[in-house]
Amino acid sequence: MNTARGSRTASDGNTVTASAWTGLPLGADGFLTLTGEYRDRDPTSRGDFDPRVTTLTPPEPLRVTSRYGDPQVRDATFYANAGLPLANDWEIYGWAGYQQRDGESAAFPRLRNNVNNDPAIYPNGFLPIIASDVRDIALGVGTKGAFGAWASDFSVVYGYDELMYRTEHSINGTLIPNSPTSFDSGGFDYDQLVANIDLTRPVGWFGDRETHLALGLEARRETYSITAGELASYQTGPRTGPAFGNPAPGAQGFPGFQPSNEVDEDRTNVAVYAEIESQLTDQFLASVAARAEDYSDFGSQVTGKISLRYDFNPSFALRGTASTGFRAPGLQQSFFTSTATNFIGGVPFEVGTFPPSSPVAQALGAKPLEPEESENFSVGAVFRRGAFEATVDIYQINIDDRIVLSENLGGTPAIDALLQPFGIGRARFFINGVNTETQGIDAVVHYLLGTGAAGRWDFTLSANWNSTDVTKLPATNVIPQGGTLFGRINVLTFEEGTPDNKQALAVDWSLPTGFGSLGATLKATNYGEVTEPQPTAPLDVHLGAATLVDLELRSTVGGLTLALGADDLLDKYPTETRPAANTTGALGFSRYSPFGFSGRFLYGRLGYRW
């Protein structure tokens, strides 16, 4: 692995995954499927050498101090899915799932001379670990069958997600020498309860032409809450001020949620929809749909879609769709808040993210969030002849009032004057007002070749070209001078932060044998250029185009399957981050890389089916 400051060898990210699936009878005609999976993945580290260690007194040899890469993850998942016939051709069905995920990510490294360090605890400095405990629960039950002339489906679905944080291998610099090194940092949870009624039936509105009408009703309730961490995770202790070098209050790495961040919010919404689809002629298929939703917190919205398809012959067809859409502000975007205390000129200030409804955000001109609205257009062609298939689609997506985070506002006289009554040094909040336009082309070509003795060959070539432009930026008349709500880095992230082209060629081969079968898959994926924007253009990190190759070899004997493979077979890394944009060495490669920066991943998979 080559980084901007040198070369080193890394062999990490070891992963063990075990999964099982079984299907069981339920009564005379029902079914029950059970699925379980366990995964244990070690972290990866792809940071560059840290030049700061050579300036310490006494100096240290150049070394990597960060752990920049994939987090350590341990998760266990269990799902059950069942169905049981009832009388009169009705059926009851349901599912239940539970997942526990424990992760550990590294924060920014603190050297031994850091003002927040206690050399008695960490003589060589420390690397804070942000640990997460995630619980996901999914439950669903429904029944479907004939309801008069209608085919009906009634269901109720519940989902719950909890994310709690711990900050490990850390310290609260203002509590030295009595600071803990492990902190309960708080967290948040979110749940949804959704009830659906779906009805479909054929109708005779266009003579004997096949026409179907679909109607639906959905009711949803959402809740969102934030829980504060323990006092020591955010507390300002006695070791404060310039005499101690202005250590930052709270646990290093993640100071935890404070009581002032706690929220407990909910909302409801009801939606109805209708869709009519008809084969108007032997060659012409059309459908029209509309959906109306009413939210308890911001009002109503109506969207629609029209789709057309014309088959000129069995081999060639044209298709097109035009639709409007919207995305309601999430409860998290409307109410998320997180604050920390930093010292600016020896004076403590709160710095953080605030809800648009908060006094801090409103002083800066924040308004209640509105839904994002979109217009979507696509035109495509389909061609099939024998073993050859090809599709091409051209699309345009216009999104208005995108919800984004503002810049960290503060540090100018006009804004500081607005923040001063709240004792806030820097503030940001979610806002509407970014408009984007995206145009693109998707193309897929597939060919199936059967050669008898040489096996079956499956060729798939796919490609995408796209371009996104930011056409409008948010503004507020409260801070007309000195306050950029959405700056250069954010704009260029939309426009140049993802590849404007991607191509992939996959070849899959399989061959039956006397003992089972052999198989192989070879895939090459090319990613276009990407830019990670910096505050000024000379510091921008430009990632060149790159091609990754994946390979898998398989063999099946009876119910036993063995596979050996490599993702990123040629061990391709993105362009390294230059020292000018990586002064601490922590960011060896850009997080904007479309294929990551972990390098080659080798694996073996053993499976048995009975």
C-alpha positions as CSV (number, residue, x, y, z in Angstrom):
1,M,0.0,0.0,0.0
2,N,1.5,3.4,-1.1
3,T,0.4,6.6,0.6
4,A,1.7,10.1,0.0
5,R,4.4,9.8,2.7
6,G,5.6,6.2,2.2
7,S,4.8,2.6,1.7
8,R,3.7,-0.1,4.2
9,T,2.1,-3.5,4.3
10,A,-1.4,-3.9,5.8
11,S,-3.2,-7.3,6.3
12,D,-6.4,-6.8,8.2
13,G,-10.1,-6.8,8.0
14,N,-10.4,-10.5,8.8
15,T,-14.0,-11.5,8.5
16,V,-15.9,-14.6,9.6
17,T,-19.5,-15.0,8.5
18,A,-21.8,-18.0,9.3
19,S,-25.3,-18.3,8.1
20,A,-28.1,-20.9,7.9
21,W,-31.5,-21.2,6.3
22,T,-34.2,-23.8,6.7
23,G,-37.7,-24.2,5.5
24,L,-40.3,-26.1,7.7
25,P,-43.9,-27.1,7.2
26,L,-46.5,-25.2,9.2
27,G,-49.7,-27.2,9.5
28,A,-50.8,-29.2,6.5
29,D,-50.2,-26.4,3.8
30,G,-48.3,-23.6,5.5
31,F,-44.6,-22.8,5.7
32,L,-42.1,-21.4,8.1
33,T,-38.6,-20.3,7.1
34,L,-35.9,-19.5,9.6
35,T,-32.7,-17.6,8.8
36,G,-29.8,-16.7,11.0
37,E,-26.4,-15.0,10.4
38,Y,-23.4,-14.1,12.5
39,R,-20.6,-11.9,11.3
40,D,-17.4,-10.8,13.0
41,R,-15.2,-8.4,11.1
42,D,-11.9,-6.9,12.2
43,P,-11.2,-3.2,11.5
44,T,-8.9,-1.9,8.7
45,S,-6.4,0.9,9.0
46,R,-5.4,2.9,5.9
47,G,-4.1,6.2,7.4
48,D,-0.9,7.8,6.3
49,F,2.2,8.4,8.5
50,D,1.6,11.2,11.0
51,P,4.3,13.9,10.6
52,R,3.5,15.5,13.9
53,V,5.2,12.8,15.9
54,T,8.6,13.9,14.6
55,T,8.1,17.4,16.1
56,L,7.5,16.1,19.6
57,T,10.0,16.6,22.4
58,P,11.7,14.2,22.3
59,P,10.7,13.3,18.7
60,E,9.3,9.9,17.8
61,P,9.9,7.9,14.6
62,L,7.5,8.5,11.8
63,R,4.5,6.2,12.4
64,V,0.8,5.8,11.7
65,T,-1.3,7.1,14.6
66,S,-4.8,6.8,13.2
67,R,-7.1,3.9,12.4
68,Y,-8.8,5.2,9.3
69,G,-10.8,2.5,7.5
70,D,-13.7,0.1,8.0
71,P,-14.9,-0.2,11.6
72,Q,-14.8,-3.4,13.7
73,V,-18.3,-5.0,13.5
74,R,-19.9,-7.9,15.2
75,D,-23.5,-8.6,14.4
76,A,-26.1,-11.3,14.7
77,T,-29.3,-11.5,12.7
78,F,-32.4,-13.7,12.9
79,Y,-35.5,-13.7,10.7
80,A,-38.6,-15.8,10.5
81,N,-41.2,-15.8,7.7
82,A,-44.4,-17.7,7.7
83,G,-47.6,-18.2,5.8
84,L,-50.7,-20.3,6.5
85,P,-53.8,-20.9,4.3
86,L,-57.2,-20.1,5.8
87,A,-60.7,-20.9,4.7
88,N,-62.2,-19.5,1.5
89,D,-58.8,-19.0,-0.2
90,W,-57.6,-16.5,2.3
91,E,-54.1,-16.6,3.7
92,I,-52.4,-15.2,6.8
93,Y,-48.7,-14.3,6.7
94,G,-46.2,-12.6,8.9
95,W,-42.5,-12.2,9.7
96,A,-40.3,-11.2,12.6
97,G,-36.7,-10.1,12.6
98,Y,-34.1,-9.1,15.1
99,Q,-30.6,-7.8,14.6
100,Q,-27.9,-6.8,17.1
101,R,-24.9,-4.9,15.7
102,D,-21.9,-3.8,17.7
103,G,-19.3,-1.6,16.0
104,E,-16.2,0.3,17.0
105,S,-14.8,3.2,14.9
106,A,-11.7,5.3,15.7
107,A,-11.8,9.0,16.2
108,F,-8.9,11.4,15.6
109,P,-5.7,10.4,17.3
110,R,-4.4,12.5,20.3
111,L,-0.6,12.7,20.7
112,R,1.0,12.5,24.1
113,N,1.4,16.3,24.3
114,N,-2.3,17.0,23.6
115,V,-3.8,19.4,26.1
116,N,-6.6,16.9,26.8
117,N,-4.2,14.0,27.6
118,D,-3.2,12.7,31.0
119,P,0.3,11.2,30.5
120,A,-0.2,9.1,33.6
121,I,-3.0,7.2,31.8
122,Y,-1.8,7.5,28.1
123,P,1.9,8.1,28.1
124,N,2.0,7.6,24.3
125,G,-1.2,9.5,23.5
126,F,-4.5,7.8,22.7
127,L,-6.9,6.9,20.0
128,P,-10.5,7.4,21.1
129,I,-12.9,4.7,20.1
130,I,-16.6,5.5,19.3
131,A,-18.5,2.3,19.9
132,S,-22.1,1.8,18.8
133,D,-24.7,-0.7,20.0
134,V,-27.6,-1.1,17.4
135,R,-30.8,-3.0,17.8
136,D,-33.2,-3.5,15.0
137,I,-36.6,-5.1,15.3
138,A,-39.1,-5.8,12.5
139,L,-42.5,-7.3,12.9
140,G,-45.3,-7.8,10.4
141,V,-48.6,-9.6,10.0
142,G,-51.1,-9.6,7.3
143,T,-53.9,-11.4,5.5
144,K,-54.8,-11.5,1.8
145,G,-57.6,-13.0,-0.2
146,A,-60.7,-12.3,-2.3
147,F,-62.8,-9.4,-0.9
148,G,-65.8,-9.5,-3.2
149,A,-64.5,-8.7,-6.7
150,W,-61.3,-7.3,-5.2
151,A,-58.0,-9.1,-4.5
152,S,-57.1,-7.7,-1.1
153,D,-54.1,-7.4,1.2
154,F,-54.4,-6.1,4.8
155,S,-51.2,-5.7,6.8
156,V,-49.7,-4.1,9.9
157,V,-45.9,-3.6,10.1
158,Y,-43.8,-2.4,13.0
159,G,-40.1,-1.4,12.9
160,Y,-37.8,-0.2,15.7
161,D,-34.2,0.9,15.6
162,E,-32.0,1.9,18.6
163,L,-28.5,3.3,18.4
164,M,-26.6,3.9,21.6
165,Y,-23.0,5.2,21.8
166,R,-20.1,4.5,24.1
167,T,-16.8,6.4,23.9
168,E,-13.9,4.2,24.9
169,H,-10.2,4.6,25.4
170,S,-10.8,8.3,25.9
171,I,-10.7,11.0,28.6
172,N,-12.5,14.2,29.7
173,G,-9.6,16.7,29.8
174,T,-11.4,19.0,32.3
175,L,-11.8,16.1,34.8
176,I,-8.1,15.1,34.9
177,P,-6.8,13.4,37.1
178,N,-10.2,12.0,38.0
179,S,-11.6,11.4,34.5
180,P,-13.1,8.0,33.5
181,T,-11.7,6.5,30.3
182,S,-15.0,4.9,29.2
183,F,-18.3,6.8,28.8
184,D,-21.9,6.2,28.2
185,S,-22.5,8.8,25.5
186,G,-26.3,8.4,25.0
187,G,-28.0,7.8,21.7
188,F,-31.4,7.8,19.9
189,D,-34.2,5.6,18.8
190,Y,-36.8,5.6,16.0
191,D,-39.8,3.5,15.3
192,Q,-42.6,3.2,12.8
193,L,-46.0,1.6,12.9
194,V,-47.7,1.2,9.4
195,A,-51.1,-0.2,8.5
196,N,-51.9,-0.9,4.8
197,I,-54.9,-1.8,2.8
198,D,-54.3,-2.7,-0.9
199,L,-57.1,-3.7,-3.3
200,T,-56.9,-4.7,-7.0
201,R,-59.4,-5.8,-9.5
202,P,-60.0,-6.0,-13.3
203,V,-62.4,-3.5,-14.7
204,G,-64.1,-3.2,-18.1
205,W,-63.5,0.4,-18.8
206,F,-61.9,-0.1,-22.2
207,G,-64.0,-2.9,-23.7
208,D,-62.4,-6.3,-23.7
209,R,-59.0,-4.8,-23.1
210,E,-57.2,-6.1,-20.0
211,T,-57.4,-3.3,-17.5
212,H,-56.6,-3.3,-13.7
213,L,-57.5,-0.9,-11.0
214,A,-55.5,-0.7,-7.8
215,L,-56.5,1.3,-4.7
216,G,-54.7,1.7,-1.4
217,L,-54.8,3.3,2.0
218,E,-51.8,3.7,4.4
219,A,-51.6,5.1,7.9
220,R,-48.3,5.6,9.7
221,R,-47.1,6.7,13.1
222,E,-43.4,7.6,13.7
223,T,-41.6,8.4,16.9
224,Y,-38.0,9.7,17.5
225,S,-36.2,10.4,20.7
226,I,-32.7,11.3,21.9
227,T,-31.3,10.2,25.2
228,A,-28.5,12.0,27.1
229,G,-25.3,10.3,28.1
230,E,-23.7,10.2,31.6
231,L,-22.7,13.4,33.2
232,A,-18.9,12.8,32.7
233,S,-19.4,12.4,28.9
234,Y,-20.2,16.1,28.4
235,Q,-19.4,17.7,31.8
236,T,-17.1,20.8,32.2
237,G,-14.9,20.0,35.1
238,P,-12.6,22.1,37.3
239,R,-9.6,21.9,35.0
240,T,-10.6,24.6,32.6
241,G,-9.4,27.8,31.1
242,P,-6.1,29.2,29.7
243,A,-4.1,28.1,32.8
244,F,-4.6,24.5,31.7
245,G,-4.3,25.1,27.9
246,N,-8.1,25.3,27.4
247,P,-8.9,21.6,27.4
248,A,-12.2,20.7,25.8
249,P,-15.0,19.5,28.0
250,G,-16.5,16.1,27.4
251,A,-15.1,12.8,26.3
252,Q,-12.5,13.2,23.6
253,G,-13.8,11.8,20.3
254,F,-17.5,12.2,21.0
255,P,-18.6,14.3,24.0
256,G,-22.0,12.6,24.2
257,F,-25.5,14.0,24.1
258,Q,-26.5,16.4,26.8
259,P,-29.8,16.8,28.6
260,S,-30.4,19.9,26.5
261,N,-30.3,17.6,23.4
262,E,-33.0,15.3,24.6
263,V,-36.1,15.2,22.5
264,D,-39.2,12.9,22.2
265,E,-41.2,13.7,19.1
266,D,-43.8,11.9,17.0
267,R,-46.0,12.4,14.0
268,T,-48.7,10.7,11.9
269,N,-49.6,10.6,8.3
270,V,-52.3,9.1,6.1
271,A,-52.0,8.3,2.4
272,V,-54.3,7.1,-0.3
273,Y,-53.4,6.0,-3.8
274,A,-55.0,4.9,-7.0
275,E,-53.6,3.3,-10.2
276,I,-55.1,2.2,-13.4
277,E,-53.2,0.1,-15.9
278,S,-54.6,-1.0,-19.3
279,Q,-53.4,-2.8,-22.4
280,L,-55.1,-0.3,-24.7
281,T,-54.1,-2.2,-27.8
282,D,-52.1,-5.3,-28.5
283,Q,-49.0,-3.1,-28.6
284,F,-49.8,-0.2,-26.3
285,L,-49.7,-0.4,-22.5
286,A,-50.4,2.6,-20.3
287,S,-50.7,3.3,-16.6
288,V,-51.6,6.3,-14.5
289,A,-51.2,6.6,-10.7
290,A,-51.8,9.3,-8.1
291,R,-51.0,9.4,-4.4
292,A,-52.1,11.9,-1.7
293,E,-50.6,12.2,1.7
294,D,-51.4,14.3,4.8
295,Y,-48.8,14.7,7.5
296,S,-49.6,16.0,11.0
297,D,-46.6,18.2,11.1
298,F,-46.4,20.0,7.7
299,G,-49.6,19.4,5.7
300,S,-50.5,17.6,2.5
301,Q,-48.9,16.6,-0.8
302,V,-50.2,15.0,-4.0
303,T,-47.9,13.2,-6.5
304,G,-48.6,11.4,-9.8
305,K,-47.1,9.1,-12.4
306,I,-47.8,8.2,-16.0
307,S,-46.1,5.3,-17.8
308,L,-46.3,4.2,-21.4
309,R,-44.9,1.3,-23.4
310,Y,-45.3,0.5,-27.1
311,D,-44.1,-2.8,-28.5
312,F,-43.4,-2.4,-32.2
313,N,-42.8,-6.2,-32.5
314,P,-41.8,-9.0,-30.2
315,S,-38.2,-7.8,-30.3
316,F,-38.4,-4.0,-29.9
317,A,-40.2,-1.6,-27.6
318,L,-40.1,1.9,-26.4
319,R,-41.1,3.0,-22.9
320,G,-41.4,6.2,-21.0
321,T,-42.3,7.5,-17.6
322,A,-43.0,10.9,-16.1
323,S,-43.7,11.4,-12.4
324,T,-43.6,13.8,-9.5
325,G,-42.4,12.9,-6.1
326,F,-41.7,14.3,-2.7
327,R,-39.8,13.3,0.5
328,A,-41.0,14.5,3.8
329,P,-38.5,15.9,6.3
330,G,-37.4,13.2,8.6
331,L,-38.1,13.6,12.3
332,Q,-34.3,13.3,12.7
333,Q,-33.8,16.3,10.4
334,S,-36.4,18.4,12.2
335,F,-35.4,17.6,15.7
336,F,-31.8,16.3,15.8
337,T,-29.5,18.3,18.1
338,S,-26.0,17.7,19.4
339,T,-23.8,20.2,21.2
340,A,-20.3,20.4,22.5
341,T,-18.3,23.1,24.3
342,N,-15.2,24.5,22.8
343,F,-12.9,27.2,24.1
344,I,-12.5,30.2,21.7
345,G,-10.0,32.8,23.0
346,G,-10.2,31.1,26.4
347,V,-14.0,31.6,26.6
348,P,-16.3,28.5,26.5
349,F,-18.9,28.5,23.7
350,E,-21.5,25.9,22.7
351,V,-20.9,24.6,19.2
352,G,-23.3,22.2,17.5
353,T,-26.2,21.2,15.4
354,F,-29.6,22.6,16.3
355,P,-33.2,22.0,15.2
356,P,-34.7,24.6,12.8
357,S,-37.2,25.4,15.5
358,S,-34.6,26.2,18.1
359,P,-34.0,29.9,19.2
360,V,-30.4,29.6,17.9
361,A,-31.4,28.5,14.4
362,Q,-34.3,30.9,14.2
363,A,-32.0,33.8,15.1
364,L,-30.0,32.9,12.0
365,G,-33.1,32.8,9.8
366,A,-34.1,29.1,10.0
367,K,-37.6,28.2,8.9
368,P,-39.7,25.0,9.4
369,L,-38.6,22.3,7.0
370,E,-40.7,21.7,3.9
371,P,-40.8,18.5,1.8
372,E,-38.4,18.0,-1.0
373,E,-40.2,17.9,-4.4
374,S,-39.0,16.2,-7.5
375,E,-39.8,15.7,-11.2
376,N,-38.7,12.6,-12.9
377,F,-38.6,11.9,-16.6
378,S,-37.3,8.8,-18.5
379,V,-37.4,7.4,-22.0
380,G,-36.0,4.0,-22.9
381,A,-35.8,1.3,-25.5
382,V,-35.8,-2.5,-25.1
383,F,-34.5,-4.9,-27.7
384,R,-34.6,-8.8,-27.4
385,R,-33.7,-11.3,-30.0
386,G,-32.9,-14.9,-29.1
387,A,-30.2,-14.9,-26.4
388,F,-29.4,-11.2,-26.8
389,E,-31.1,-8.5,-24.7
390,A,-30.3,-4.7,-24.5
391,T,-31.9,-1.8,-22.7
392,V,-31.1,1.9,-22.9
393,D,-32.8,4.5,-20.7
394,I,-32.3,8.3,-20.7
395,Y,-33.5,10.1,-17.6
396,Q,-33.7,13.5,-15.9
397,I,-34.4,14.2,-12.2
398,N,-35.1,17.6,-10.9
399,I,-35.2,18.0,-7.1
400,D,-36.3,21.2,-5.5
401,D,-35.8,22.3,-1.9
402,R,-33.4,19.5,-1.0
403,I,-32.8,19.3,2.8
404,V,-29.2,19.8,3.7
405,L,-27.1,20.9,6.7
406,S,-26.0,24.4,6.7
407,E,-22.3,25.4,7.1
408,N,-21.0,26.0,10.6
409,L,-22.0,29.6,11.0
410,G,-20.0,32.0,13.2
411,G,-16.7,33.8,13.3
412,T,-17.9,37.0,11.6
413,P,-19.2,40.1,13.4
414,A,-22.7,40.0,11.9
415,I,-23.3,36.3,12.9
416,D,-21.5,36.5,16.2
417,A,-23.8,39.4,17.2
418,L,-26.8,37.1,16.5
419,L,-25.3,34.2,18.4
420,Q,-23.9,36.2,21.4
421,P,-27.2,36.2,23.4
422,F,-27.2,32.4,23.3
423,G,-23.5,31.9,24.2
424,I,-23.0,30.0,21.0
425,G,-19.7,30.0,19.1
426,R,-20.7,28.1,16.0
427,A,-24.1,26.7,14.9
428,R,-25.6,24.8,12.0
429,F,-29.0,23.5,11.2
430,F,-31.0,21.7,8.5
431,I,-32.4,23.9,5.8
432,N,-34.3,23.7,2.5
433,G,-33.3,25.5,-0.6
434,V,-30.8,23.5,-2.7
435,N,-32.1,22.7,-6.2
436,T,-30.4,20.1,-8.3
437,E,-30.7,18.8,-11.9
438,T,-29.4,15.3,-12.9
439,Q,-29.3,13.9,-16.4
440,G,-28.1,10.5,-17.2
441,I,-28.1,7.4,-19.4
442,D,-28.3,3.8,-18.3
443,A,-27.4,0.9,-20.7
444,V,-27.4,-2.8,-20.1
445,V,-26.5,-5.5,-22.7
446,H,-26.8,-9.2,-21.9
447,Y,-26.0,-12.3,-24.0
448,L,-26.4,-15.9,-23.0
449,L,-24.3,-18.5,-24.8
450,G,-24.7,-22.2,-24.4
451,T,-21.9,-24.2,-25.9
452,G,-22.6,-27.7,-24.7
453,A,-19.3,-29.2,-23.8
454,A,-17.7,-25.8,-23.0
455,G,-20.6,-24.9,-20.6
456,R,-22.9,-21.9,-20.3
457,W,-21.5,-18.4,-20.6
458,D,-23.4,-15.4,-19.4
459,F,-22.1,-11.9,-20.6
460,T,-23.4,-8.7,-19.1
461,L,-22.2,-5.2,-20.0
462,S,-23.7,-2.2,-18.1
463,A,-22.8,1.4,-18.2
464,N,-24.0,4.7,-16.7
465,W,-23.2,8.3,-17.6
466,N,-24.6,11.1,-15.5
467,S,-24.2,14.8,-14.6
468,T,-25.6,16.7,-11.6
469,D,-25.7,20.5,-11.3
470,V,-26.7,22.6,-8.3
471,T,-29.0,25.2,-9.8
472,K,-30.1,27.1,-6.7
473,L,-28.6,27.8,-3.2
474,P,-30.4,28.5,0.0
475,A,-30.4,32.1,1.4
476,T,-31.7,34.0,4.4
477,N,-32.1,37.7,4.7
478,V,-31.1,37.5,8.4
479,I,-27.4,37.1,7.6
480,P,-26.9,38.7,4.1
481,Q,-23.2,39.3,4.8
482,G,-20.6,37.0,6.1
483,G,-22.8,33.9,6.2
484,T,-22.6,31.3,3.5
485,L,-25.4,28.7,4.2
486,F,-24.1,26.2,1.6
487,G,-20.6,26.7,0.5
488,R,-18.0,25.4,-2.1
489,I,-17.3,22.0,-0.5
490,N,-21.0,21.1,-0.3
491,V,-21.8,22.3,-3.8
492,L,-18.9,20.4,-5.4
493,T,-19.8,17.3,-3.4
494,F,-23.1,17.2,-5.2
495,E,-21.6,18.0,-8.6
496,E,-18.2,16.2,-8.5
497,G,-18.3,14.0,-5.4
498,T,-19.4,10.8,-7.3
499,P,-18.3,9.4,-10.7
500,D,-20.0,10.8,-13.7
501,N,-19.6,7.5,-15.5
502,K,-19.3,3.8,-14.5
503,Q,-19.0,0.7,-16.7
504,A,-19.0,-3.0,-15.7
505,L,-18.4,-6.2,-17.7
506,A,-19.3,-9.5,-16.0
507,V,-18.8,-13.0,-17.4
508,D,-20.3,-15.9,-15.6
509,W,-19.5,-19.5,-16.6
510,S,-20.9,-22.8,-15.4
511,L,-20.4,-26.4,-16.5
512,P,-22.2,-29.5,-15.2
513,T,-19.9,-32.4,-14.4
514,G,-20.2,-36.0,-13.5
515,F,-19.7,-35.1,-9.8
516,G,-21.6,-31.8,-9.7
517,S,-20.7,-28.6,-11.4
518,L,-17.9,-26.0,-11.9
519,G,-18.4,-22.3,-12.1
520,A,-16.5,-19.0,-12.3
521,T,-17.4,-15.3,-12.3
522,L,-15.1,-12.6,-13.6
523,K,-16.1,-8.9,-13.3
524,A,-14.3,-5.7,-14.2
525,T,-15.7,-2.4,-13.1
526,N,-14.5,1.0,-14.2
527,Y,-15.2,4.1,-12.1
528,G,-14.9,7.6,-13.5
529,E,-13.0,10.5,-11.9
530,V,-14.1,12.0,-8.5
531,T,-13.1,15.2,-6.7
532,E,-13.0,15.6,-3.0
533,P,-13.4,19.4,-2.6
534,Q,-11.4,21.4,-0.1
535,P,-11.8,25.0,1.1
536,T,-9.7,26.2,-1.9
537,A,-9.3,24.7,-5.4
538,P,-5.5,24.1,-5.1
539,L,-6.1,21.7,-2.2
540,D,-8.8,19.7,-4.0
541,V,-8.2,16.0,-4.0
542,H,-8.7,14.6,-7.5
543,L,-9.3,10.8,-7.8
544,G,-8.5,9.4,-11.2
545,A,-10.5,6.8,-13.0
546,A,-9.9,3.3,-11.8
547,T,-10.8,-0.3,-12.9
548,L,-11.3,-3.0,-10.3
549,V,-11.4,-6.7,-11.1
550,D,-13.3,-9.4,-9.0
551,L,-12.9,-13.1,-9.5
552,E,-14.7,-16.1,-8.0
553,L,-14.2,-19.9,-8.7
554,R,-16.8,-22.4,-7.6
555,S,-17.2,-26.1,-7.4
556,T,-20.3,-28.1,-6.3
557,V,-20.3,-31.8,-5.3
558,G,-23.7,-33.0,-4.2
559,G,-25.0,-30.5,-1.7
560,L,-21.6,-29.2,-0.9
561,T,-20.3,-25.9,-2.5
562,L,-16.8,-24.5,-2.2
563,A,-16.0,-21.0,-3.5
564,L,-12.7,-19.1,-3.6
565,G,-12.6,-15.5,-4.6
566,A,-11.1,-12.1,-4.5
567,D,-12.7,-8.6,-4.5
568,D,-10.3,-6.1,-6.1
569,L,-8.1,-8.9,-7.3
570,L,-5.3,-6.5,-8.5
571,D,-5.2,-4.6,-5.1
572,K,-6.2,-1.3,-6.6
573,Y,-6.2,1.8,-4.3
574,P,-7.6,5.3,-5.1
575,T,-5.3,8.2,-5.6
576,E,-3.5,9.0,-2.3
577,T,-4.3,12.2,-0.4
578,R,-1.6,14.7,-0.8
579,P,0.2,16.0,2.4
580,A,-1.2,19.5,1.8
581,A,-4.7,18.2,2.4
582,N,-3.6,15.6,5.0
583,T,-1.5,17.5,7.5
584,T,-2.0,15.0,10.3
585,G,-1.6,11.9,8.2
586,A,-4.9,10.6,9.4
587,L,-6.6,10.5,5.9
588,G,-4.4,8.3,3.7
589,F,-7.1,8.1,1.0
590,S,-10.2,10.0,0.2
591,R,-13.5,9.0,1.8
592,Y,-15.0,10.0,-1.6
593,S,-13.5,7.0,-3.3
594,P,-16.4,5.2,-5.0
595,F,-14.8,1.8,-4.3
596,G,-13.4,2.4,-0.9
597,F,-9.8,2.1,0.0
598,S,-9.3,-1.3,1.7
599,G,-7.5,-3.0,-1.1
600,R,-7.7,-6.7,-2.1
601,F,-10.1,-8.9,-0.1
602,L,-9.6,-12.6,-0.4
603,Y,-12.3,-15.0,0.8
604,G,-13.4,-18.6,0.9
605,R,-17.0,-19.8,1.2
606,L,-18.2,-23.2,2.1
607,G,-21.9,-24.1,1.9
608,Y,-24.0,-27.2,2.3
609,R,-27.6,-27.6,1.1
610,W,-29.9,-30.4,2.2
